[in-house]
Amino acid sequence: MNYKKRFFCCTIVLLLLSNFSYAFSRNFSPNNKPSTTITITGNSDILHIGDSIALVIEKYGIDVSEPKFVTIIWQQCDSNNFNFKIDSVTHPVIIHIGYHRSGRPLGGLPGGYFIKPGDSIHIIDHGKFEQIFSGNGYQKLQYFTHFLKGANDLHNIYPHLTLTQQKCQALDSFTKKELGYIQGKEKTLNKTDCHWLKLVILTDCEAQKYVSLNYTNKIGSFKFENQKNQSAIKSIISSENLQPEYYGESYPFYLQIKILYDSGTAIHKQTELKSLYQSVKNNSKGAVRDQVICYILARSNSTDLSDLITDALSYIKNVDFIKLLANIRSKIGVGQTAYNFSLADTNNIMRSLSEFKGKTVVLDFWYTGCGNCRLLMPIMKEVEIFFEGKNVQFITVSIDIERKMWIQSIKSGKYTSPGMLNLFTNGFGEKNPSIINYNVQAYPTLIIIDSSGKIAATPLDPRIDGGISIKNIISGLL
């Protein structure tokens, strides 16, 4: 299963079921020393002997292609049970659990769960949103699943991205109901767990509205922002001395999408990264600022990050964030030597970047099922025809896990064209070194490499300008 499929335009389903933050607290063992062990046990109705389970652990809740931030632990089933023990955990993490059968994704638990050192969680999984949790620290997971189920039900009623007044009222009503539910459970939660759940609910509601308007390129024609909700978000953020683990991705995502809407950049379908960066830097401070800045830069698919990262490194204090950003700058900045990949083509022949030295190379990263990848391809075919006979090599790189699926998608013509060289990440998906070294965080991602093997500028998304930007960049390199 690919746990990090993301799009240029985030959809509400992903927002509901994947990107959630978490709170910071400590659990103490009987000898008054903080526990550093997390235990996850359970069973699932759909697991059989021989199936595999993947436990994905996200440090800080930021889902990036960096080993220090994301760890995946695999376990093969000898029954329908699973049992994970994680030692030496000093801070809260977000976990995802996915099931596999014969190498194919089989589903898994619906959300990203906030787990703290000392938690010992047992899960009975009946599928969809029917999970029963028990053990030390189970309450926050049970209440979170209650929220996920309600959010999914609401999405089924309003599946389209268009924000109507009726949908807006339904979101506000659902949010009020869920906050009341958490309020009634406060005695079973510690303070930070309660604040985490409230922050997830509030940011999800408001972010969905901005996502809808940004995606549909519309300005709200009615009062859609719930000032009470937004004031509550500010109150939670400002009233707690929060560690970075608290925010995860829900608050950074909400703040980013709100700034884009307020500035009008997303409304015109041009995400000005520098403007977004400057706005966060000027209007936030401390751990909040550092977390959101790291989120924005680490999740960007731009190669023009060097100046912004250099500036961010001048004030960010978190050592892990510093290492992450410095590593991204060293790999993918304009003028940096491009990673020399070695990937199999459709004939199972290994191909490397080095064999194309002297040519301008255009890398297009995609996967089967990526709607935005399909939308991009007709324009990329036009770009390819424009440079026909020129010293340009178009290469697609798929993160599909199954080779058969990859071959079928190539034959469909929806993701590639006959003139492109199609390469496969050998079943490793986003764990392949090519994905990590090119810092691919969204799909599709385009990276241009000049004839000397250096990273070139990032083009504007061709779906926005019809390919003008990418044509200009390539022409300038010939």
C-alpha positions in Angstrom: 0.0 0.0 0.0 1.2 3.5 -0.8 0.7 5.5 2.4 1.7 8.8 1.1 -0.2 9.4 -2.2 -0.8 13.1 -2.4 -2.1 15.4 -5.0 -1.5 19.0 -6.1 -5.1 19.7 -5.1 -5.9 17.9 -1.8 -9.3 16.2 -1.6 -11.6 16.2 1.3 -11.5 12.5 1.7 -7.8 12.6 2.3 -8.2 15.5 4.7 -10.8 13.5 6.7 -9.1 10.2 6.9 -5.3 10.8 6.7 -3.9 14.2 7.9 -4.5 14.5 11.6 -2.4 16.0 14.4 -1.8 14.9 18.0 -1.0 16.1 21.5 2.0 15.9 23.8 1.9 14.4 27.3 3.8 11.8 29.4 2.7 8.6 30.9 4.5 7.5 34.0 5.3 4.0 35.0 5.0 2.9 38.7 8.6 3.9 39.4 7.8 7.5 38.2 10.0 7.2 35.1 8.3 8.0 31.8 7.6 4.9 29.8 9.3 4.7 26.4 7.4 1.7 25.1 4.3 1.6 22.9 2.4 -1.7 22.4 -0.2 -2.2 19.6 -2.1 -5.5 19.6 -5.3 -6.6 18.0 -7.1 -8.7 15.5 -9.0 -8.1 12.3 -11.9 -9.9 10.6 -10.3 -9.6 7.2 -6.8 -11.0 8.1 -5.8 -14.5 7.1 -2.7 -16.6 7.8 0.1 -15.3 5.5 -1.3 -11.8 5.2 1.1 -8.9 6.0 0.5 -5.9 8.2 2.4 -2.6 7.9 2.7 -0.3 10.9 3.6 3.1 9.7 5.0 5.5 12.3 5.2 9.2 11.6 7.4 11.3 13.8 5.8 14.7 14.4 2.9 13.6 12.2 4.6 15.0 9.1 4.4 12.5 6.3 7.5 13.1 4.2 9.9 10.8 2.3 12.6 10.9 5.0 13.5 7.8 7.0 13.9 9.7 10.2 10.4 11.0 10.0 8.6 7.9 8.7 9.3 4.3 9.8 7.5 1.2 8.4 7.4 -2.1 10.4 6.2 -5.2 8.6 4.7 -8.3 10.3 3.4 -11.5 8.7 0.3 -13.0 10.2 0.2 -16.6 11.6 -3.5 -15.9 12.4 -5.8 -12.9 12.2 -3.9 -11.3 15.1 -1.1 -8.7 15.2 1.3 -7.6 17.9 3.7 -4.7 17.7 6.0 -3.4 20.4 7.9 -0.2 19.8 10.7 0.6 22.3 12.7 3.8 23.0 9.8 6.2 22.0 10.3 9.5 23.8 7.6 11.6 22.0 4.1 11.0 20.7 3.7 9.6 17.1 1.0 9.1 14.5 0.5 5.5 13.4 -1.3 4.0 10.4 -2.0 0.3 10.1 -2.5 -1.3 6.6 -3.1 -4.9 5.5 -1.7 -6.7 2.5 -2.4 -10.0 0.8 -0.1 -11.5 -1.8 1.6 -8.1 -2.2 -1.7 -6.3 -2.8 -3.3 -3.7 -0.5 -6.2 -5.1 1.5 -7.3 -2.1 3.5 -6.5 -1.2 7.0 -7.6 1.0 9.9 -9.3 4.2 8.7 -7.2 7.0 10.4 -3.9 8.2 11.6 -3.9 7.5 15.3 -2.2 9.6 17.9 -0.2 7.3 20.2 1.9 8.3 23.2 4.8 6.6 25.0 3.3 4.3 27.6 0.2 3.6 25.6 -0.8 -0.1 25.3 -3.6 -0.3 22.8 -5.7 -3.4 21.8 -7.8 -3.1 18.7 -10.6 -5.3 17.5 -11.2 -4.4 13.8 -14.5 -5.2 12.2 -13.8 -3.1 9.1 -14.7 0.4 7.9 -15.3 2.5 11.0 -16.2 -0.4 13.3 -13.2 -0.6 15.6 -13.2 -1.3 19.4 -10.3 0.0 21.4 -9.1 -0.9 24.8 -6.1 -0.7 27.0 -4.0 2.2 28.4 -4.7 5.4 26.3 -7.5 3.9 24.2 -10.1 6.6 24.8 -8.7 9.2 22.4 -8.6 6.6 19.6 -12.2 5.5 20.2 -13.4 9.1 20.2 -11.3 9.9 17.1 -12.9 6.9 15.3 -16.3 8.3 16.2 -15.4 11.6 14.5 -14.0 9.8 11.4 -17.2 7.8 11.0 -19.3 11.0 11.3 -17.1 12.9 8.9 -17.3 10.0 6.4 -21.1 10.0 6.6 -21.2 13.7 6.0 -18.9 13.3 3.0 -21.2 10.7 1.5 -24.1 13.2 1.7 -22.0 16.0 0.2 -19.4 14.2 -2.0 -18.7 17.1 -4.4 -16.1 19.8 -3.7 -18.4 22.7 -4.4 -19.2 24.6 -1.2 -22.9 25.4 -1.0 -24.5 27.2 1.9 -26.3 24.0 2.9 -23.0 22.1 3.0 -21.4 24.8 5.0 -24.2 24.7 7.6 -23.9 20.9 7.7 -20.2 21.2 8.4 -20.8 23.7 11.2 -23.6 21.6 12.7 -21.5 18.4 12.6 -18.5 20.2 14.2 -20.7 21.6 17.0 -22.1 18.1 17.6 -18.6 16.5 17.7 -17.3 19.1 20.1 -20.2 18.5 22.3 -19.5 14.7 22.2 -15.8 15.4 23.3 -17.0 17.8 25.9 -19.1 15.0 27.4 -16.1 12.7 27.5 -13.6 15.1 29.1 -13.5 13.3 32.4 -12.0 10.2 30.6 -9.3 12.3 28.8 -6.3 14.2 30.0 -6.1 17.9 29.0 -3.8 17.5 26.0 -5.7 14.6 24.5 -8.9 16.6 24.8 -7.3 19.7 23.1 -5.8 17.4 20.3 -9.3 16.0 19.5 -10.9 19.5 19.5 -8.1 20.9 17.3 -8.6 18.1 14.8 -12.3 18.6 14.6 -12.1 22.4 14.3 -9.3 22.5 11.7 -10.9 19.8 9.6 -14.2 21.7 9.4 -12.7 25.1 8.4 -10.1 23.6 6.1 -12.7 21.7 4.1 -14.4 25.0 3.3 -11.1 26.6 2.0 -10.2 23.4 0.1 -13.6 23.5 -1.7 -13.2 27.2 -2.7 -9.6 26.9 -3.7 -10.1 23.8 -5.7 -13.2 25.2 -7.5 -11.5 28.6 -8.0 -14.3 30.5 -6.4 -14.7 33.2 -3.8 -17.2 32.6 -1.1 -20.5 34.3 -2.0 -21.9 33.9 1.5 -20.4 34.0 5.0 -18.7 30.6 5.2 -16.0 31.2 7.8 -17.2 30.2 11.3 -15.5 32.8 13.5 -16.3 30.9 16.7 -14.5 27.8 15.3 -11.5 29.9 14.2 -11.3 31.7 17.5 -11.3 28.3 19.3 -8.4 27.2 17.1 -6.4 30.2 18.0 -7.3 29.7 21.7 -6.0 26.2 21.7 -2.8 27.1 19.8 -2.1 30.1 22.0 -3.1 28.7 25.4 -0.9 25.6 25.4 2.8 25.4 25.6 2.7 22.9 22.8 5.5 20.7 21.5 5.8 20.2 17.7 4.2 16.7 18.0 0.9 18.3 18.9 0.3 19.9 15.5 1.0 17.1 13.2 -0.5 18.0 9.8 -4.0 19.2 10.6 -3.1 22.6 11.9 -0.3 23.3 9.3 -2.6 22.2 6.5 -5.5 24.4 7.8 -3.3 27.4 8.2 -1.7 26.9 4.7 -5.0 26.6 2.9 -6.5 29.5 4.8 -3.5 31.8 3.9 -3.8 30.8 0.3 -7.4 31.6 0.2 -7.0 34.9 2.0 -4.2 36.0 -0.3 -6.1 35.0 -3.4 -3.2 33.0 -4.8 -5.0 29.7 -4.8 -8.1 31.4 -6.2 -6.1 32.2 -9.3 -4.6 28.7 -9.3 -1.0 30.0 -8.7 0.5 29.0 -5.4 3.2 31.5 -4.7 5.4 29.6 -2.3 7.5 32.6 -1.3 4.4 34.6 -0.4 3.0 31.7 1.6 6.3 31.2 3.4 6.6 34.9 4.2 3.1 35.1 5.5 3.6 32.2 7.9 7.0 33.5 9.0 5.6 37.0 9.8 2.3 36.0 11.4 3.4 33.0 13.5 6.1 32.4 16.1 7.9 29.7 18.1 7.0 26.0 17.7 3.9 26.8 15.6 5.9 28.8 13.1 8.7 26.2 12.8 6.3 23.3 12.4 4.2 25.0 9.7 7.3 26.3 7.9 8.9 22.8 7.9 5.6 21.3 6.7 5.3 23.8 3.8 8.9 23.4 2.6 9.2 19.6 3.1 5.9 19.0 1.3 6.7 21.3 -1.6 7.4 19.8 -5.0 9.5 22.8 -6.0 13.2 22.7 -6.7 13.5 26.4 -6.0 13.7 26.1 -2.3 17.3 26.9 -1.6 16.9 30.6 -0.5 13.8 29.8 1.6 15.4 26.9 3.4 18.5 29.0 4.1 16.3 31.6 5.6 14.3 29.1 7.6 17.5 27.5 9.0 18.5 30.9 10.4 15.7 30.8 13.0 14.3 27.2 13.3 15.5 25.6 16.6 14.2 22.0 16.3 17.2 19.8 15.4 15.2 17.3 13.4 13.6 20.1 11.3 17.0 21.6 10.7 18.4 18.2 9.5 15.4 17.6 7.3 15.5 21.0 5.6 19.3 20.9 5.1 19.0 17.5 3.6 16.3 18.6 1.1 18.4 21.6 0.1 21.4 19.4 -0.5 19.5 17.0 -2.7 17.0 18.9 -4.8 18.0 22.6 -5.1 18.5 24.3 -8.4 22.1 23.6 -9.6 22.5 20.5 -7.4 23.7 17.3 -9.0 20.6 15.1 -9.8 20.4 11.7 -8.2 21.7 9.0 -10.5 18.7 6.6 -10.4 18.8 3.0 -11.5 15.3 1.8 -12.4 13.9 -1.0 -14.6 12.1 -0.2 -17.9 9.2 -2.2 -19.4 11.8 -4.8 -20.8 13.2 -5.2 -17.3 16.4 -3.5 -18.4 18.0 -1.2 -15.8 18.2 2.4 -16.9 20.2 5.2 -15.2 20.2 8.9 -15.4 23.9 8.9 -16.3 23.2 7.4 -19.7 21.3 10.5 -20.7 24.1 12.9 -20.0 24.1 15.6 -22.7 20.3 15.6 -22.9 17.8 17.6 -21.1 15.7 15.2 -19.0 12.1 15.6 -17.8 11.1 13.3 -15.0 7.3 12.8 -14.4 6.5 10.9 -11.2 3.0 9.2 -11.1 1.0 6.2 -9.9 -2.0 4.2 -11.1 -5.2 5.8 -9.9 -3.8 9.4 -9.6 -6.5 11.6 -11.1 -4.2 14.6 -11.4 -1.6 12.5 -13.2 -4.2 11.6 -15.8 -5.2 15.2 -16.2 -1.6 16.2 -16.7 -0.8 13.7 -19.4 -2.6 15.2 -22.4 -0.6 18.5 -21.8 2.6 16.6 -21.4 2.0 14.8 -24.7 1.7 18.2 -26.3 5.0 19.3 -24.7 6.6 16.1 -25.9 5.5 16.8 -29.5 6.7 20.4 -29.2 10.2 19.2 -28.6 10.1 16.2 -31.0 13.6 15.8 -32.6 15.2 18.0 -30.0 17.8 16.8 -27.4 15.1 16.1 -24.7 14.3 12.8 -23.0 10.9 12.4 -21.3 10.9 9.8 -18.5 8.0 8.7 -16.4 8.6 7.0 -13.0 5.8 5.0 -11.4 5.6 4.2 -7.7 3.1 1.3 -8.4 3.8 -1.7 -6.2 2.7 -4.3 -8.8 4.5 -4.5 -12.1 1.4 -6.0 -13.8 -0.7 -3.0 -12.8 2.1 -0.6 -14.0 2.3 -2.3 -17.4 -1.5 -2.2 -17.8 -1.6 1.6 -17.0 1.1 2.2 -19.5 -0.9 0.4 -22.2 -4.0 2.4 -21.3 -2.2 5.6 -22.5 -3.8 7.5 -19.6 -0.5 8.2 -17.7 2.2 8.0 -20.4 2.8 8.2 -24.1 4.6 5.9 -26.5 7.5 8.3 -26.9 8.3 8.4 -23.2 10.6 6.1 -21.4 8.7 4.4 -18.6 10.5 3.3 -15.5 9.4 1.3 -12.4 10.4 1.7 -8.8 10.8 -2.1 -8.6 7.9 -2.7 -6.2 9.4 -0.4 -3.5 7.0 2.5 -4.2 7.9 5.5 -2.2 10.6 3.7 -0.3 12.6 3.6 -3.5 15.8 5.7 -3.2 14.7 7.7 -6.3 11.6 9.0 -4.6 13.5 9.8 -1.4 16.4 11.5 -3.1 14.2 13.6 -5.4 12.0 14.5 -2.4 8.8 13.6 -4.2 6.0 14.6 -1.9 3.0 14.9 -4.4 1.8 13.3 -7.6 2.3 14.2 -10.3 5.7 15.8 -9.8 7.8 17.2 -12.6 11.6 17.6 -12.3 13.8 18.9 -15.1 17.5 18.1 -15.3 19.8 19.9 -17.6 22.3 18.3 -20.0 25.1 18.4 -17.4 23.0 16.5 -14.9 22.1 19.4 -12.7 18.6 20.2 -11.2 16.8 22.9 -13.2 14.0 25.3 -12.2 10.6 23.9 -11.4 7.9 24.7 -14.0 4.4 26.0 -13.1 1.9 23.1 -13.1 1.2 22.6 -16.9 -2.5 22.2 -16.1 -2.5 25.9 -15.0 -0.7 27.5 -18.0 -1.1 24.8 -20.7 2.6 24.0 -20.6 4.0 27.4 -21.3 6.3 27.5 -18.3 7.8 24.0 -18.9 8.3 24.8 -22.6 10.2 28.0 -21.7 12.4 26.2 -19.1 13.3 23.4 -21.5 13.9 25.8 -24.4 16.3 27.8 -22.2 18.3 24.6 -21.6 18.8 23.6 -25.2 
